Amino acid sequence: MEPRTLVFFLREFFFPGGCGLCGTALLGPGEAWQGLCEPCRESLEAAGGTETPGRERCGRCGRPLISEQDRCLPCRERDDWNCESIRALYPYTGKYRKLLAAYKFEKNLGLGNFLARRLAGCCREFPDFTLVPVPPRPGKIRKAGWDQVEYLARRLKDEGLPVRRCLRRLSSQTQKKLDRRNRLKNLEGRFVLTGTAPRRALLIDDVMTTGATLEACAAALKKGGAEQVCGACLFYD
């Protein structure tokens, strides 16, 4: 048993938290490491990263298409996107919303281990890309105590994927009450390069709502010399 797996198992043994979805007791090191009981884990893995198997997805943002072809209506608004292609694993609804809340707000690191492993599979669809985590809002780490995207980046690096932290986020108006167009405008120029941009960059984030954050990050990377920028996220809203 790896030392880090043993740590999660002992913590669960002495301070049981249970499955991050159903609350069932976690049995064994594998369940403790991933923060999920076997039935819940298997149900998430069986979904294959989508609740709509066989359904076509937008060629840019990766959301399931309803009646459109190739691209969804919002992505058809322009043809000069800096973030050229985005993949997201799960819809931000139902049990998936609960999954992220337990990871992000309750700091359930076991769920982070599970999600990172799932995200790694998505990232491997982009060979020869260097992963670039989306940086947190100024003051977020001080307020929340941690950065959930950075934890994913560490686990993805453990999976053997290349990671480069080369972006910094400047202060901006909160995005929550803004529509798609104003979200894009609000974040223009709010990400700056702090190191060398990889030639082919894959942005990593937890939730994609409008894609404005990924687009702003991609603009900064391309301004710094990146030739191709794509994105990989856990959830799409």
HUHUNOR-V795806 format. One record per pair of residues at least 12 apart in sequence whose ideal C-beta (glycine too) atoms are under 10 Angstrom apart, sorted by sequence separation. I is the first residue (numbers start at 1). J is the second residue. D is the distance in whole Angstrom. If there is no record, write none. Layout:
BEGIN
i=I j=J d=D
i=I j=J d=D
END
This chain:
BEGIN
i=19 j=31 d=8
i=24 j=36 d=9
i=25 j=37 d=8
i=26 j=38 d=9
i=50 j=62 d=9
i=52 j=64 d=5
i=56 j=68 d=9
i=58 j=70 d=8
i=59 j=71 d=5
i=60 j=72 d=8
i=63 j=75 d=9
i=99 j=111 d=6
i=103 j=115 d=6
i=119 j=131 d=10
i=135 j=147 d=8
i=136 j=148 d=9
i=153 j=165 d=7
i=173 j=185 d=10
i=174 j=186 d=9
i=175 j=187 d=7
i=203 j=215 d=10
i=205 j=217 d=8
i=217 j=229 d=8
i=218 j=230 d=8
i=12 j=25 d=9
i=13 j=26 d=9
i=18 j=31 d=10
i=24 j=37 d=4
i=49 j=62 d=10
i=51 j=64 d=8
i=52 j=65 d=9
i=56 j=69 d=8
i=57 j=70 d=10
i=58 j=71 d=5
i=59 j=72 d=9
i=61 j=74 d=7
i=62 j=75 d=10
i=134 j=147 d=10
i=136 j=149 d=7
i=150 j=163 d=10
i=173 j=186 d=5
i=204 j=217 d=10
i=218 j=231 d=7
i=12 j=26 d=5
i=20 j=34 d=9
i=21 j=35 d=9
i=22 j=36 d=9
i=23 j=37 d=9
i=24 j=38 d=9
i=50 j=64 d=7
i=56 j=70 d=8
i=57 j=71 d=10
i=58 j=72 d=4
i=60 j=74 d=9
i=61 j=75 d=5
i=133 j=147 d=8
i=135 j=149 d=8
i=136 j=150 d=8
i=172 j=186 d=6
i=173 j=187 d=9
i=203 j=217 d=5
i=215 j=229 d=9
i=217 j=231 d=8
i=12 j=27 d=9
i=17 j=32 d=9
i=19 j=34 d=10
i=20 j=35 d=5
i=21 j=36 d=6
i=22 j=37 d=6
i=24 j=39 d=8
i=57 j=72 d=9
i=58 j=73 d=9
i=60 j=75 d=4
i=99 j=114 d=9
i=100 j=115 d=8
i=134 j=149 d=6
i=135 j=150 d=9
i=150 j=165 d=8
i=172 j=187 d=6
i=203 j=218 d=7
i=214 j=229 d=8
i=12 j=28 d=9
i=13 j=29 d=10
i=16 j=32 d=9
i=19 j=35 d=7
i=20 j=36 d=6
i=21 j=37 d=8
i=24 j=40 d=8
i=58 j=74 d=9
i=59 j=75 d=8
i=60 j=76 d=9
i=99 j=115 d=8
i=133 j=149 d=5
i=134 j=150 d=10
i=172 j=188 d=9
i=201 j=217 d=9
i=214 j=230 d=9
i=215 j=231 d=9
i=9 j=26 d=9
i=12 j=29 d=9
i=18 j=35 d=9
i=19 j=36 d=5
i=20 j=37 d=9
i=22 j=39 d=8
i=23 j=40 d=10
i=58 j=75 d=6
i=133 j=150 d=6
i=170 j=187 d=9
i=172 j=189 d=9
i=173 j=190 d=10
i=201 j=218 d=8
i=214 j=231 d=4
i=8 j=26 d=9
i=17 j=35 d=8
i=18 j=36 d=10
i=19 j=37 d=4
i=21 j=39 d=9
i=22 j=40 d=6
i=58 j=76 d=9
i=133 j=151 d=10
i=169 j=187 d=9
i=172 j=190 d=5
i=203 j=221 d=8
i=213 j=231 d=9
i=214 j=232 d=10
i=9 j=28 d=7
i=10 j=29 d=9
i=12 j=31 d=8
i=13 j=32 d=8
i=18 j=37 d=8
i=19 j=38 d=9
i=21 j=40 d=4
i=60 j=79 d=10
i=133 j=152 d=7
i=134 j=153 d=9
i=170 j=189 d=8
i=171 j=190 d=8
i=172 j=191 d=10
i=214 j=233 d=8
i=9 j=29 d=4
i=12 j=32 d=4
i=19 j=39 d=9
i=20 j=40 d=8
i=21 j=41 d=9
i=61 j=81 d=9
i=133 j=153 d=4
i=170 j=190 d=5
i=201 j=221 d=5
i=211 j=231 d=8
i=213 j=233 d=10
i=8 j=29 d=7
i=9 j=30 d=9
i=11 j=32 d=7
i=12 j=33 d=9
i=19 j=40 d=6
i=20 j=41 d=10
i=22 j=43 d=10
i=60 j=81 d=6
i=131 j=152 d=9
i=132 j=153 d=9
i=133 j=154 d=9
i=169 j=190 d=6
i=170 j=191 d=7
i=200 j=221 d=10
i=201 j=222 d=9
i=7 j=29 d=10
i=8 j=30 d=10
i=9 j=31 d=9
i=10 j=32 d=8
i=19 j=41 d=9
i=21 j=43 d=9
i=61 j=83 d=9
i=131 j=153 d=7
i=168 j=190 d=10
i=169 j=191 d=6
i=170 j=192 d=7
i=191 j=213 d=8
i=211 j=233 d=9
i=6 j=29 d=7
i=8 j=31 d=9
i=9 j=32 d=4
i=12 j=35 d=9
i=21 j=44 d=8
i=60 j=83 d=8
i=62 j=85 d=8
i=63 j=86 d=9
i=133 j=156 d=9
i=168 j=191 d=7
i=169 j=192 d=8
i=187 j=210 d=10
i=190 j=213 d=9
i=197 j=220 d=8
i=198 j=221 d=8
i=201 j=224 d=10
i=208 j=231 d=7
i=5 j=29 d=5
i=8 j=32 d=5
i=9 j=33 d=7
i=60 j=84 d=7
i=61 j=85 d=8
i=62 j=86 d=5
i=167 j=191 d=5
i=168 j=192 d=5
i=188 j=212 d=9
i=191 j=215 d=10
i=193 j=217 d=10
i=197 j=221 d=5
i=208 j=232 d=10
i=209 j=233 d=10
i=5 j=30 d=8
i=7 j=32 d=9
i=8 j=33 d=5
i=59 j=84 d=9
i=60 j=85 d=6
i=61 j=86 d=5
i=62 j=87 d=5
i=63 j=88 d=7
i=90 j=115 d=9
i=131 j=156 d=6
i=167 j=192 d=7
i=168 j=193 d=8
i=187 j=212 d=5
i=191 j=216 d=5
i=197 j=222 d=8
i=201 j=226 d=5
i=208 j=233 d=4
i=211 j=236 d=9
i=6 j=32 d=9
i=7 j=33 d=9
i=8 j=34 d=9
i=59 j=85 d=7
i=60 j=86 d=7
i=61 j=87 d=9
i=62 j=88 d=5
i=89 j=115 d=8
i=131 j=157 d=8
i=166 j=192 d=10
i=167 j=193 d=6
i=168 j=194 d=5
i=183 j=209 d=8
i=184 j=210 d=7
i=186 j=212 d=7
i=187 j=213 d=6
i=190 j=216 d=6
i=191 j=217 d=5
i=194 j=220 d=10
i=197 j=223 d=8
i=198 j=224 d=10
i=199 j=225 d=8
i=200 j=226 d=7
i=201 j=227 d=9
i=202 j=228 d=9
i=203 j=229 d=7
i=205 j=231 d=7
i=207 j=233 d=6
i=208 j=234 d=9
i=209 j=235 d=9
i=2 j=29 d=9
i=5 j=32 d=8
i=6 j=33 d=9
i=8 j=35 d=8
i=58 j=85 d=9
i=59 j=86 d=10
i=61 j=88 d=8
i=62 j=89 d=9
i=64 j=91 d=8
i=166 j=193 d=6
i=167 j=194 d=7
i=168 j=195 d=10
i=183 j=210 d=5
i=184 j=211 d=8
i=185 j=212 d=9
i=187 j=214 d=10
i=188 j=215 d=9
i=189 j=216 d=8
i=190 j=217 d=9
i=191 j=218 d=9
i=193 j=220 d=6
i=197 j=224 d=4
i=198 j=225 d=9
i=199 j=226 d=6
i=200 j=227 d=7
i=201 j=228 d=7
i=202 j=229 d=8
i=203 j=230 d=7
i=204 j=231 d=8
i=205 j=232 d=8
i=206 j=233 d=7
i=207 j=234 d=7
i=208 j=235 d=7
i=209 j=236 d=8
i=210 j=237 d=8
i=1 j=29 d=6
i=5 j=33 d=5
i=58 j=86 d=8
i=63 j=91 d=9
i=90 j=118 d=9
i=131 j=159 d=10
i=166 j=194 d=6
i=167 j=195 d=8
i=182 j=210 d=10
i=183 j=211 d=9
i=184 j=212 d=5
i=187 j=215 d=8
i=188 j=216 d=6
i=191 j=219 d=7
i=192 j=220 d=6
i=193 j=221 d=7
i=196 j=224 d=8
i=197 j=225 d=5
i=198 j=226 d=6
i=199 j=227 d=5
i=200 j=228 d=5
i=201 j=229 d=5
i=202 j=230 d=5
i=203 j=231 d=4
i=204 j=232 d=6
i=205 j=233 d=5
i=206 j=234 d=5
i=207 j=235 d=5
i=208 j=236 d=5
i=209 j=237 d=4
i=1 j=30 d=10
i=4 j=33 d=8
i=5 j=34 d=10
i=57 j=86 d=10
i=89 j=118 d=6
i=140 j=169 d=9
i=165 j=194 d=8
i=166 j=195 d=4
i=180 j=209 d=9
i=181 j=210 d=9
i=183 j=212 d=4
i=184 j=213 d=10
i=187 j=216 d=4
i=190 j=219 d=10
i=191 j=220 d=4
i=195 j=224 d=9
i=196 j=225 d=8
i=197 j=226 d=4
i=198 j=227 d=9
i=199 j=228 d=7
i=200 j=229 d=8
i=201 j=230 d=8
i=202 j=231 d=7
i=203 j=232 d=7
i=204 j=233 d=8
i=205 j=234 d=8
i=206 j=235 d=7
i=207 j=236 d=8
i=208 j=237 d=7
i=57 j=87 d=9
i=89 j=119 d=7
i=131 j=161 d=6
i=132 j=162 d=10
i=133 j=163 d=7
i=135 j=165 d=8
i=138 j=168 d=9
i=165 j=195 d=7
i=166 j=196 d=6
i=167 j=197 d=9
i=180 j=210 d=4
i=182 j=212 d=9
i=183 j=213 d=8
i=186 j=216 d=9
i=187 j=217 d=9
i=189 j=219 d=8
i=190 j=220 d=9
i=191 j=221 d=8
i=193 j=223 d=7
i=194 j=224 d=10
i=196 j=226 d=10
i=197 j=227 d=9
i=198 j=228 d=9
i=200 j=230 d=8
i=201 j=231 d=9
i=202 j=232 d=6
i=203 j=233 d=8
i=204 j=234 d=9
i=205 j=235 d=9
i=207 j=237 d=6
i=2 j=33 d=9
i=57 j=88 d=9
i=88 j=119 d=10
i=130 j=161 d=9
i=131 j=162 d=6
i=132 j=163 d=8
i=133 j=164 d=9
i=135 j=166 d=9
i=138 j=169 d=7
i=164 j=195 d=7
i=166 j=197 d=6
i=179 j=210 d=8
i=180 j=211 d=8
i=181 j=212 d=9
i=184 j=215 d=6
i=185 j=216 d=10
i=188 j=219 d=8
i=189 j=220 d=8
i=192 j=223 d=9
i=193 j=224 d=4
i=198 j=229 d=9
i=1 j=33 d=10
i=87 j=119 d=9
i=89 j=121 d=9
i=120 j=152 d=9
i=129 j=161 d=9
i=130 j=162 d=5
i=131 j=163 d=5
i=132 j=164 d=6
i=133 j=165 d=6
i=135 j=167 d=5
i=136 j=168 d=10
i=137 j=169 d=6
i=138 j=170 d=7
i=139 j=171 d=8
i=164 j=196 d=8
i=166 j=198 d=8
i=178 j=210 d=9
i=180 j=212 d=7
i=183 j=215 d=9
i=184 j=216 d=8
i=187 j=219 d=9
i=191 j=223 d=10
i=192 j=224 d=9
i=193 j=225 d=9
i=197 j=229 d=9
i=89 j=122 d=6
i=115 j=148 d=9
i=119 j=152 d=6
i=123 j=156 d=7
i=129 j=162 d=8
i=130 j=163 d=7
i=131 j=164 d=7
i=132 j=165 d=7
i=133 j=166 d=10
i=134 j=167 d=7
i=135 j=168 d=6
i=136 j=169 d=7
i=137 j=170 d=9
i=138 j=171 d=5
i=164 j=197 d=8
i=176 j=209 d=9
i=183 j=216 d=9
i=193 j=226 d=9
i=87 j=121 d=10
i=88 j=122 d=8
i=112 j=146 d=10
i=119 j=153 d=10
i=128 j=162 d=9
i=130 j=164 d=5
i=131 j=165 d=9
i=132 j=166 d=6
i=133 j=167 d=8
i=135 j=169 d=4
i=137 j=171 d=8
i=138 j=172 d=9
i=164 j=198 d=6
i=167 j=201 d=9
i=175 j=209 d=8
i=178 j=212 d=8
i=189 j=223 d=9
i=87 j=122 d=5
i=116 j=151 d=8
i=120 j=155 d=8
i=124 j=159 d=9
i=126 j=161 d=10
i=132 j=167 d=6
i=134 j=169 d=8
i=135 j=170 d=10
i=137 j=172 d=8
i=163 j=198 d=10
i=166 j=201 d=8
i=175 j=210 d=8
i=87 j=123 d=8
i=112 j=148 d=7
i=115 j=151 d=9
i=116 j=152 d=5
i=119 j=155 d=8
i=120 j=156 d=6
i=123 j=159 d=8
i=124 j=160 d=10
i=130 j=166 d=9
i=162 j=198 d=8
i=167 j=203 d=9
i=107 j=144 d=9
i=109 j=146 d=9
i=111 j=148 d=10
i=115 j=152 d=7
i=116 j=153 d=8
i=119 j=156 d=7
i=120 j=157 d=10
i=124 j=161 d=8
i=137 j=174 d=9
i=164 j=201 d=8
i=175 j=212 d=7
i=49 j=87 d=8
i=50 j=88 d=9
i=87 j=125 d=6
i=107 j=145 d=7
i=113 j=151 d=9
i=116 j=154 d=8
i=117 j=155 d=7
i=120 j=158 d=9
i=121 j=159 d=9
i=123 j=161 d=6
i=137 j=175 d=9
i=175 j=213 d=8
i=49 j=88 d=8
i=50 j=89 d=8
i=51 j=90 d=7
i=52 j=91 d=8
i=87 j=126 d=8
i=105 j=144 d=8
i=107 j=146 d=6
i=109 j=148 d=10
i=112 j=151 d=5
i=113 j=152 d=9
i=116 j=155 d=3
i=117 j=156 d=9
i=120 j=159 d=4
i=123 j=162 d=10
i=163 j=202 d=10
i=49 j=89 d=4
i=50 j=90 d=7
i=51 j=91 d=6
i=85 j=125 d=10
i=104 j=144 d=8
i=112 j=152 d=6
i=115 j=155 d=8
i=116 j=156 d=6
i=119 j=159 d=9
i=120 j=160 d=8
i=123 j=163 d=10
i=162 j=202 d=9
i=48 j=89 d=9
i=49 j=90 d=7
i=50 j=91 d=8
i=85 j=126 d=8
i=107 j=148 d=8
i=114 j=155 d=10
i=116 j=157 d=10
i=117 j=158 d=10
i=120 j=161 d=6
i=161 j=202 d=9
i=163 j=204 d=8
i=47 j=89 d=9
i=48 j=90 d=10
i=51 j=93 d=8
i=104 j=146 d=9
i=109 j=151 d=7
i=112 j=154 d=9
i=113 j=155 d=6
i=116 j=158 d=8
i=117 j=159 d=7
i=119 j=161 d=9
i=47 j=90 d=7
i=51 j=94 d=9
i=105 j=148 d=9
i=112 j=155 d=7
i=116 j=159 d=7
i=161 j=204 d=9
i=47 j=91 d=10
i=104 j=148 d=5
i=107 j=151 d=9
i=169 j=213 d=9
i=172 j=216 d=9
i=44 j=89 d=9
i=51 j=96 d=8
i=103 j=148 d=6
i=104 j=149 d=10
i=113 j=158 d=9
i=116 j=161 d=10
i=44 j=90 d=8
i=109 j=155 d=9
i=156 j=202 d=10
i=104 j=151 d=10
i=169 j=216 d=9
i=47 j=95 d=10
i=100 j=148 d=9
i=103 j=151 d=9
i=156 j=204 d=7
i=169 j=217 d=9
i=47 j=96 d=9
i=103 j=152 d=9
i=167 j=216 d=10
i=167 j=217 d=6
i=44 j=95 d=8
i=153 j=204 d=6
i=169 j=220 d=10
i=43 j=95 d=8
i=44 j=96 d=8
i=138 j=190 d=10
i=152 j=204 d=6
i=168 j=220 d=9
i=137 j=190 d=10
i=152 j=205 d=9
i=167 j=220 d=6
i=149 j=203 d=10
i=150 j=204 d=10
i=152 j=206 d=7
i=166 j=220 d=9
i=167 j=221 d=7
i=40 j=95 d=8
i=44 j=99 d=8
i=149 j=204 d=6
i=166 j=221 d=8
i=135 j=191 d=7
i=149 j=205 d=6
i=134 j=191 d=8
i=135 j=192 d=10
i=148 j=205 d=10
i=149 j=206 d=6
i=167 j=224 d=9
i=148 j=206 d=6
i=149 j=207 d=10
i=166 j=224 d=8
i=40 j=99 d=9
i=135 j=194 d=9
i=62 j=122 d=10
i=166 j=226 d=10
i=36 j=99 d=9
i=132 j=195 d=10
i=35 j=99 d=9
i=132 j=197 d=8
i=36 j=102 d=10
i=132 j=198 d=7
i=35 j=102 d=8
i=130 j=197 d=9
i=131 j=198 d=9
i=35 j=103 d=8
i=130 j=198 d=4
i=45 j=114 d=9
i=49 j=118 d=7
i=129 j=198 d=8
i=130 j=199 d=8
i=132 j=201 d=5
i=134 j=203 d=6
i=44 j=114 d=8
i=48 j=118 d=10
i=49 j=119 d=9
i=128 j=198 d=10
i=129 j=199 d=9
i=130 j=200 d=7
i=131 j=201 d=8
i=132 j=202 d=7
i=133 j=203 d=8
i=134 j=204 d=7
i=44 j=115 d=9
i=47 j=118 d=10
i=128 j=199 d=9
i=129 j=200 d=5
i=130 j=201 d=6
i=131 j=202 d=5
i=132 j=203 d=5
i=133 j=204 d=5
i=134 j=205 d=4
i=36 j=108 d=10
i=45 j=117 d=10
i=49 j=121 d=8
i=128 j=200 d=6
i=129 j=201 d=7
i=130 j=202 d=7
i=131 j=203 d=8
i=132 j=204 d=7
i=133 j=205 d=8
i=134 j=206 d=8
i=22 j=95 d=9
i=35 j=108 d=5
i=41 j=114 d=7
i=45 j=118 d=8
i=48 j=121 d=10
i=49 j=122 d=7
i=127 j=200 d=9
i=129 j=202 d=4
i=131 j=204 d=5
i=21 j=95 d=6
i=35 j=109 d=7
i=36 j=110 d=7
i=40 j=114 d=10
i=44 j=118 d=8
i=126 j=200 d=8
i=128 j=202 d=10
i=129 j=203 d=10
i=21 j=96 d=10
i=35 j=110 d=2
i=36 j=111 d=7
i=126 j=201 d=10
i=22 j=98 d=10
i=33 j=109 d=9
i=34 j=110 d=6
i=35 j=111 d=4
i=126 j=202 d=5
i=137 j=213 d=10
i=156 j=232 d=9
i=21 j=98 d=6
i=33 j=110 d=6
i=34 j=111 d=7
i=35 j=112 d=8
i=36 j=113 d=10
i=125 j=202 d=9
i=20 j=98 d=8
i=21 j=99 d=6
i=32 j=110 d=6
i=34 j=112 d=9
i=35 j=113 d=7
i=36 j=114 d=6
i=135 j=213 d=10
i=20 j=99 d=7
i=31 j=110 d=8
i=34 j=113 d=6
i=35 j=114 d=6
i=123 j=202 d=6
i=134 j=213 d=6
i=20 j=100 d=10
i=33 j=113 d=6
i=34 j=114 d=4
i=35 j=115 d=9
i=122 j=202 d=9
i=134 j=214 d=7
i=152 j=232 d=10
i=20 j=101 d=9
i=21 j=102 d=8
i=32 j=113 d=10
i=33 j=114 d=8
i=34 j=115 d=9
i=123 j=204 d=8
i=20 j=102 d=4
i=34 j=116 d=10
i=122 j=204 d=10
i=134 j=216 d=9
i=135 j=217 d=8
i=152 j=234 d=8
i=19 j=102 d=9
i=20 j=103 d=7
i=34 j=117 d=8
i=134 j=217 d=6
i=26 j=110 d=8
i=33 j=117 d=10
i=34 j=118 d=10
i=133 j=217 d=10
i=149 j=233 d=10
i=17 j=102 d=9
i=119 j=204 d=7
i=132 j=217 d=7
i=149 j=234 d=10
i=20 j=106 d=8
i=132 j=218 d=9
i=148 j=234 d=10
i=119 j=206 d=9
i=20 j=108 d=5
i=116 j=204 d=10
i=132 j=220 d=10
i=17 j=106 d=8
i=19 j=108 d=10
i=132 j=221 d=7
i=20 j=110 d=7
i=21 j=111 d=9
i=17 j=108 d=7
i=19 j=110 d=9
i=20 j=111 d=5
i=115 j=206 d=8
i=19 j=111 d=10
i=20 j=112 d=10
i=17 j=110 d=8
i=20 j=114 d=8
i=112 j=206 d=10
i=132 j=226 d=9
i=130 j=226 d=9
i=132 j=229 d=8
i=134 j=231 d=9
i=11 j=109 d=9
i=12 j=110 d=8
i=11 j=110 d=9
i=129 j=228 d=8
i=132 j=231 d=9
i=134 j=233 d=9
i=128 j=228 d=10
i=129 j=229 d=9
i=8 j=109 d=8
i=129 j=230 d=7
i=131 j=232 d=8
i=7 j=109 d=10
i=8 j=110 d=6
i=104 j=206 d=7
i=126 j=228 d=9
i=77 j=180 d=9
i=103 j=206 d=8
i=104 j=207 d=9
i=129 j=232 d=9
i=77 j=181 d=9
i=126 j=230 d=6
i=8 j=113 d=8
i=125 j=230 d=9
i=126 j=231 d=9
i=74 j=180 d=6
i=78 j=184 d=10
i=100 j=206 d=7
i=126 j=232 d=7
i=74 j=181 d=10
i=77 j=184 d=10
i=100 j=207 d=7
i=123 j=230 d=10
i=125 j=232 d=8
i=5 j=113 d=9
i=124 j=232 d=10
i=4 j=113 d=9
i=123 j=232 d=5
i=97 j=207 d=10
i=122 j=232 d=5
i=96 j=207 d=10
i=121 j=232 d=10
i=122 j=233 d=8
i=120 j=232 d=9
i=122 j=234 d=9
i=119 j=232 d=6
i=92 j=206 d=9
i=119 j=233 d=8
i=87 j=202 d=9
i=92 j=207 d=6
i=119 j=234 d=6
i=86 j=202 d=10
i=92 j=208 d=9
i=118 j=234 d=8
i=85 j=202 d=10
i=86 j=203 d=8
i=88 j=205 d=9
i=90 j=207 d=10
i=92 j=209 d=8
i=83 j=201 d=9
i=88 j=206 d=10
i=116 j=234 d=9
i=83 j=202 d=10
i=86 j=205 d=9
i=88 j=207 d=8
i=115 j=234 d=6
i=83 j=203 d=7
i=88 j=208 d=5
i=115 j=235 d=9
i=87 j=208 d=10
i=86 j=208 d=6
i=88 j=211 d=10
i=83 j=208 d=10
i=86 j=211 d=6
i=83 j=211 d=7
i=86 j=214 d=6
i=83 j=212 d=10
i=86 j=215 d=10
i=81 j=211 d=8
i=83 j=213 d=9
i=104 j=234 d=10
i=83 j=214 d=5
i=103 j=234 d=9
i=82 j=214 d=9
i=83 j=215 d=5
i=86 j=218 d=10
i=81 j=214 d=9
i=82 j=215 d=6
i=83 j=216 d=9
i=81 j=215 d=7
i=82 j=216 d=8
i=83 j=217 d=7
i=84 j=218 d=8
i=100 j=234 d=7
i=82 j=217 d=8
i=83 j=218 d=4
i=99 j=234 d=9
i=100 j=235 d=6
i=74 j=210 d=8
i=75 j=211 d=8
i=82 j=218 d=4
i=83 j=219 d=8
i=99 j=235 d=9
i=74 j=211 d=8
i=81 j=218 d=8
i=82 j=219 d=5
i=81 j=219 d=10
i=82 j=220 d=9
i=83 j=221 d=9
i=84 j=222 d=10
i=96 j=234 d=8
i=97 j=235 d=8
i=82 j=221 d=8
i=83 j=222 d=9
i=96 j=235 d=6
i=82 j=222 d=5
i=96 j=236 d=10
i=97 j=237 d=9
i=82 j=223 d=9
i=92 j=233 d=10
i=92 j=234 d=9
i=93 j=235 d=9
i=85 j=228 d=9
i=87 j=230 d=8
i=88 j=231 d=8
i=89 j=232 d=8
i=90 j=233 d=9
i=92 j=235 d=4
i=93 j=236 d=10
i=82 j=226 d=9
i=84 j=228 d=6
i=85 j=229 d=9
i=86 j=230 d=7
i=87 j=231 d=7
i=88 j=232 d=8
i=89 j=233 d=7
i=90 j=234 d=7
i=91 j=235 d=7
i=92 j=236 d=6
i=93 j=237 d=8
i=63 j=208 d=9
i=83 j=228 d=10
i=84 j=229 d=6
i=85 j=230 d=5
i=86 j=231 d=4
i=87 j=232 d=5
i=88 j=233 d=4
i=89 j=234 d=5
i=90 j=235 d=5
i=91 j=236 d=6
i=92 j=237 d=4
i=62 j=208 d=8
i=82 j=228 d=10
i=83 j=229 d=5
i=84 j=230 d=6
i=85 j=231 d=7
i=86 j=232 d=7
i=87 j=233 d=7
i=88 j=234 d=7
i=89 j=235 d=7
i=90 j=236 d=8
i=91 j=237 d=8
i=61 j=208 d=7
i=82 j=229 d=6
i=83 j=230 d=7
i=84 j=231 d=9
i=85 j=232 d=10
i=86 j=233 d=7
i=88 j=235 d=6
i=89 j=236 d=8
i=63 j=211 d=9
i=81 j=229 d=9
i=83 j=231 d=5
i=88 j=236 d=4
i=61 j=210 d=9
i=62 j=211 d=10
i=87 j=236 d=9
i=88 j=237 d=9
i=61 j=211 d=6
i=86 j=236 d=8
i=60 j=211 d=8
i=61 j=214 d=9
i=4 j=158 d=9
i=62 j=230 d=10
i=62 j=231 d=9
i=60 j=230 d=10
i=61 j=231 d=9
i=62 j=232 d=9
i=60 j=231 d=10
i=62 j=233 d=8
i=61 j=233 d=10
i=64 j=236 d=9
i=63 j=236 d=5
i=62 j=236 d=7
i=63 j=237 d=9
i=61 j=236 d=7
i=58 j=236 d=10
i=57 j=236 d=10
i=49 j=234 d=10
i=50 j=236 d=10
END
